[in-house]
């Protein structure tokens, strides 16, 4: 779409996510760097999910759901939700980051970042489905960072 970019200093796009970020390890989010947010953005939203969970879990597994991230945010620090943002419910039933935990081999994880033309009025604990519905018609740019993770 545009110039929006999401990177991490701990892994490159398509490469392995370090073990410490796994659910059974330190279970903290990796540091993320944001660039190229459109000037017209009112907020950002971030979703981390695992489409490879479809076979073992019967669905795409949601690991982290965050919205109303300040559009001036350039760094999401390791182990910290973006300041002032709202976290939704992941598929572990928690309103926080839930790291990779593939049960059946290597999975690919998507960190999807959206630039929105507004802030969203949905409550903490909302799901990815709720977030996607609220974002409809408000996405002005998006990008994706992928990483892989093997069972520990």
N, C-alpha and C positions, 0 to 999 in steps of 0.2 A: 504494500500500500504506500507507505511513506518512508520516513527516515528513522522511525522508532527502532531502537536496538536494545537487546537484553543480553548481557554477558555475565560470566562469573570468573573470578580470579583463581578458582579452585578446579575448574574443568572447562574445556572448550566444547563448543557445539558438537554433539554426536559422540563425545568421549565419556569415559567412566566417571561417575559421581563418586568421590572418595567415601570410603566405608563409614567415616565418622558421622556422615549425614543420614545414615540408615536408621530405621525405626528401632532396631535392636542394638544400636550403638549409642552415640551421644544424642541422636534424634534432634539435631538443631538444623535450621535452614542454612544452606550455603550463602555466602555473600553474593549479592547481585548488583550489577551496575546498569543503570538506565541512561540512555542517550537518545537525543532526537525527539523529545516530546513536542508535539505540535503546540504552538503558542495559544491556540484556541482550546486546549484541553482544560476541562474543569476538574478532572480527577483521573486516576489510573486504577486499574483492577488487575489482579494477578491470580492465576489458577495454575496449580501443579497437579497433573493427573497422569495416570498410567493406563493407556489404551490396551496394553498387553495383558491386563488383568481380565479381559473379557473371557478368556478360556477358563482360568481357575475360579474366578469370582462371579462370572456371568454378567459383568458390567465393567465400564471404565471406572477405575478406582480413583477417587478424589483425595489428594494428599494435603492440599493447602488451598484455601479460598479466601482472598483478601480484596477489599474494595475501599473506595474513598481514600486512596493513597494520594497525598499531595502531589500535584503535577510537577512541582519543583524538586521532587525527590530524585537524586542521582545515585544514591547508594542505599541498598538494604543490607544492613550489617548482619554478619553471621550470628545466628541464634536470636535474632530480634525481628519482631514484626515491624513494618514501617510505622514510624511515629504518627499517631493520630488516625491511623487506618482502622478499619473494622474487619475482624476475622470471622469467617463463617464456619459451618460444621463440615469437617472432613469425614471420610468413610470409616474412620476409627471412632467416630462419635464425639470428637473433640473439636473445640474452637481454636485450634493452633496448628502449626506445622506438624505433619506426621510423615516421617521419612520413608524412603523406599523399603519394601519388605517383600520382595517377590518370592512366592512359594514354590515356583516350578522352573527356575532358570532365569537367564538374563532378561530383563524388561527394559523398555525405553520409557523415559519420563519426560513429559512436556511441561515446561514453564512458559505459560502463555500470558503475555502482557498486553493489556488493552488501554488505549488512550480514549477517554470518553469526553463528550462535550458538556457533561454535567456531573454533579455528585449524585449518589444514589440514596434513596430513602427506603432502605430495607434493613431489618433488625439484625443485630449480631446473632450468629447461630443459623442464619439462612444458609441454604445449600448452594452448590454450584448451579443447579437447575434454577433456583430462585434468582441467582445472580445473572445468569444468562438471559432470563426473561426480562429482568430490570435493565439490562444493557441494550436490549433490542432497540435499534434506531438511534443509538447514542455513540456507537463505535466510530471514531474518526481515524484511528490507526491501530495496528496490532503487529506483534512480532512474537517469535517463539525461540526458545533455547531448549535443546534436547540433551539429555544425558542418559547413560545406561547404568544399570546396577545389577549385580549378580547376588544370589542368596549367600548369606554369610554362614 
